[in-house]
């Protein structure tokens, strides 16, 4: 019995002997190589946010149709003719998206503005919650149009190479949206393409109904140039000069009499 107890104690002593080298375990973590973090891709911020094609179906109706991930949205622009005794606005904009259509804005030109006289217009915009707000626009040089949203002044600026309308904040060269004329431009008929609108991510375009305000202001600039008889267009080679896939500074060249037709 005594021998058996000595054997048990001997086994316990060996099991609990932390001073014995062959019972010592290295607790250092195994060596490994840290994985490299993936490179940051800012393509989503410098590339287009939305892209639309403006097509003319007849003398009164134009459609600004999205393609790509946002193909379910479109803007219908109707021009009201024979307005001499009519109270209808010059243009009306409808928006189709999220499975429904709603009235977005009414656009009118203001010929009775204060002196000094210059082209003026406004659009009454109705947001998705039914709240209406008026935005005034003016063109001091008969080509570029300025308007204010939330204390920020924006400008549609006419440029060339290729001939386009570029939206930026005043005193900024960073393009928020760019409309590039097609090979037929505003002379397009029967479903022909008038041009392409590329919208980039910005504080304006990312807010609710921000793109709708961009579209309404663009239609003012396009219509005024048509009233002046400036039907701009670009050939394929000229359009390829601008890479619309990357957001960049606005054009340093100003559009002139070259590149448009008078009818």
N, C-alpha and C positions, 0 to 999 in steps of 0.2 A: 504493500500500500504506500509506504513511504517512497519507494522507488518510482511508483507511478506519479505521485505528486511532484517529485523532482523533475520528471520528464515534462510534465505540463508546464511547470514554471520555466523550464529551459526553453520550451517552444514560445512562450509568451515573451520572454526576454529577447529572444532572437527577432521576433516580430516587431517589438517596440524599440529595437536598438537603432536610434537615429544617428548614432556616431559611426556606425559601420559604413565604410565607403561604398560598398556594393549595394546598400539600401538607399543611397542618396539619389534623388531624382532632380534633374535640371528643370526648373520651372520657367525658363526663358521661352518666350513665344517663338514659334517656328518662323524662320525667315521667309519673307515674301516680297514681291515687287508691287508697289502701288500702281493701280491702273491709271492711265492718263485720262483726264477729263475730256469729254468731247469738245471739239472746237465750236465756238459760238457762231451760229449762222444767222446773220442779220438780213438774209434775203427777203424774209417776210416783211421787213420794214423799209427796204429800199426798192422792192419790187411793187408792181401794181396791186392795189387793194381791190378795185373793181374795174372792169373794162366793158364798154358799151359801144354798139354801132348805131349811128343815126341813119335811118333810112326814110326816104320820102315815098309815100304811096300815091298821093295825088297832090293837087294844089293846096289842099287844106290840111292834110294829115301827115304828120311825121311820127316815127316810132324810134325811141331810143331803147334798144334791146340789149340786155346783158348777155354775155356768154362766159363759159367757164363754170366755176362753182356757184355763181349767182344767176344762173339762167332762168330762175323763176321770177325775176323782177324786170319790169319794163316801165317806160314812161311814154305816154301818148300825148303829143302836142297838137292841138287843133287851132288853126288860124281862122279867125272869124272875118269874113269879107263883107262888103257892102254895109259898113258900120256907120254910115252918115247919120241915120236916125235910130241907131241901135245903142242900147246901153251895155251891150256885151263887151267884155274886155277884148283886146286885140288877139291874145292867145290864152288858151286854157290848157292846163296840164293835169292829166290823170295818172295815178300811180297804181301799178298792179304788182302785188307782192303778198306773200303769206296767204295765198289762196283767195284774195279778195281785191277789188278795185275801189279806189276812193279818189275824190277830187283833191288835188294837191295844191294848186295855185291858179291865180288869175293874173295875167301879165298885161300891163297897159303902158303906152308911151305918153309922156306928159309934154304937150306942146305949149302949154300956157304957164310955164315956169317963170321964175323971177329972172331979172337981168343980172349979169350978161347972159344972153341966150346960149344954150348949149343942149345937145341931146340929153333928155332925161327920161327915166322910166321908173316903174315900181312894180313889185309883185306882192300880192297878198297871199301869203303862205299859210296853209292849214296843216297843223301837225297831226300825228296819229291819234291824239286825244281830242281833236276838234278845236284846238286853240288857234285862232287866226292872228297873224302878225304881218305888218307891212314893212317892206324893205325898199328903200329908195336907192336908185342908181343914177349916175351921171357920167358923161363922157366929155371931158374938157377938150380933148384933141380930136373928137369925132371918130376915134378908133378904139381906144382903151376905155374900159368901164370900171368904175369904182363903186363899192357899196360897203356898208358897215354891218357887222354882226357881233353883238356882245362886245362893243367898244373896240373891235379890231377892224381895220380897214383892209379890204381885199380888192385886188385889181385883176381884171381879165386884160391881158396885154397881147397885142397882135405882134407876132414875130414871123420870121421866115427861115428857110433852110431846115426843114420844110415849113411852108406857111401854116401857121397854127395859132390858136388862142391858148395862152398859158395863164393859169390862175396862181397868184402868189399873194402873200401878205404885202402890204405897202412897205417899201424900202427893204424888201427881202428878195433874194434871187432864187430861193428854194421853191420848186414847182409843187403845187398841191394837186393840180389837175391839168391835163393837156388835151385839147381837141385838135386833131390833125385832119385837114381836109383830104378827101379822096381824090381820085383822078378826075371825077366829074364835079366834086364839090357841091355847092348849092344849086347847080344846074341839073343834078340828078333827078330822074323821074321814074315812075312805074316800079317802085321797089328798089331803086338804085341807092347805093350808099353815099351819104353826104360826107361822112367822116367818122373817125374813131375817137372816143373819149376815154382816156385812161385816168383813173382816180387813184391817188396815193394816200397812205395813212397819214392823217394829220388831226390836230385837235378839232378842226371843223368837220372833216369827213367822217370821223369816228363817232361824233355825237348823233343822237337820234334825229333823223330827218336832215342830217347835214348834207348828204349827197343830193337830196331833193332841192336844197337851196343852191347848191352848185349848178344843178341842171337848169333851174329857173334863170339864174343870172347868165348862164351861157347862152340861153335862147335869146335873151335881150341883145347880147353882143352880136350874135349871128344875124338876127333880124335887122338890126340897124345897118350892118355892112351890106346886106342885101338891098335895103332901101337906098343906099348910096350907089347902087349898081355895081358893087364889088363882089363878084361871084368867084371867090378864090378856089383854086384847085392845085393839086400836086401830081406829078407823074411818079411812077414807081421808084425811079432812081432817087428822086428828091425825098420821098417819104422814108427811104431806107437810111437817110443821114441821121435820123433820130432813133436811138434805141429806147423804145418806150418801156422795155422790161426793167430798166434801172432808173430810179429817181435821181434827177440831177438838177443843176441850175438852169434857169430859164435862158432862152436864146438871147444872145447879145445883138443879133441882127434884127432890124425892124423891117416889117413888110412894107413894100412900096407898090407902085403901079404894076410892077412885074408880077406875073402869076395869077392874074384874075381877068375875067371876061366881062365885058359890058354888053348887056342885052337891052 
